[in-house]
Amino acid sequence: MKIKDVCKLLEELAPLHYAEDFDNVGLLVGDKEAMLTGILVTLDTLENVVDEAIAKNYNLIVSFHPIIFKGLKKLNGSNYVERVVLKAIKNDIAIFSIHTALDNAKLGVNQKICDVLGLQNTQVLIPKHGTIKKLVTYVPISQSEQLKKVLFDAGAGNIGNYSNCSFSNKGTGSFMAEENANPTIGEIGKTHFEEEEQLHFTFESGLESRILSALKNNHPYEEVAYEITTLENNHQHIGMGMLGELENNKSAADFLSMVKERFCIPTIKHSRFLDKPIQKVAVLGGSGAFAIGAAKALGADIFLTADLKYHNFFEAENELILADIGHFESEQFTKNLLVDFLSKKIHNFAVALSESNTNPVNYF
């Protein structure tokens, strides 16, 4: 098995086009063609994690956070990022980061938080915009079904829990082949009329090149007519954060006590308690202040996230409770999610949870 094979598996869980534009995901360091010796999963790739991979003879580190986030202008070991990258290169260790691709995935970071809390009826808090496109093309009626099957196989027409979705209209197309054309049907210099079917498919934006390749390689015409548009519709299964419901309502104090226990958190910063029970819970692993408005709009009783600043707590405005449970703490179960996923997919190679503590925050 090669490192690129593991990368492909990880992209099944969280396609890289799910990632935010500012992010840096995928294989950041290493040769994708190298043969795999083992996988070490971590939240952050620090020097002690690379040392652990060396000791275990594992040559792939799967890290949630990217060690290279901003552009590297030099590589001389003057800071912790450069030292990690240098040590990984010297020891032929590859580093793969999944970060916001997994944040936005349906079964990613935030669904894992919901699972730990026992939340039910979960939904995406902020559906991702601009991820759905539509393809319209035209094909002779006699070859419509064959082309549809090819496009379905390439990923067109998958909507939520449904597949092979399309819409069609029948009509008459016309064209005239010019002197240097090589028409499949019709004659050069004569206008040809053909009974055609207009086909419509929606698809995820990351599949565009694959779907267009399938279209052009399997369409009967020399020149393929098609249109692609980006839809305004939000993708209900891709996006930041989750909203779920507790099976039984809890008081704010009891709920946060449960959170402290299950997340092993010594202290939680929060806005003032409200005189109502907790039933709807919004969560967003990592820095989530930008989602406060969305949590309010969906009627959350409490919003669990991290990195809230002083003035963010004023935004609660007696509509919900804001609780900062810590950046590392909110994402800590991501490692387990990745190990479980890879262990089920890969049976002949070791997949290990890093024993290194990478949390830079301490409590006194």
Secondary structure, 3 states (H helix, E strand, C coil): CEHHHHHHHHHHHCCHHHCCCCCCCEEEECCCCCECCCEEEECCCCHHHHHHHHHHCCCEEEECCCCCCCCCCCCCCCCHHHHHHHHHHHCCCEEEECHHHHHHCCCCHHHHHHHHHCCEEEEEEEEECCCEEEEEEEEEHHHHHHHHHHHHHCCCCCECCECCCCEEEEEEEEEEECCCCCCCCCCECCEEEEEEEEEEEEEEHHHHHHHHHHHHHHCCCCCCCEEEEECCCCEEEEEEEEEEEEEEEECHHHHHHHHHHHHCCCCCEECCCCCCCEEEEEEEEEECHHHHHHHHHCCCCEEEEECCCHHHHHHHCCCCEEEECCHHHHHCCHHHHHHHHHHHHCCCCCEEECCCCCCCCCCC
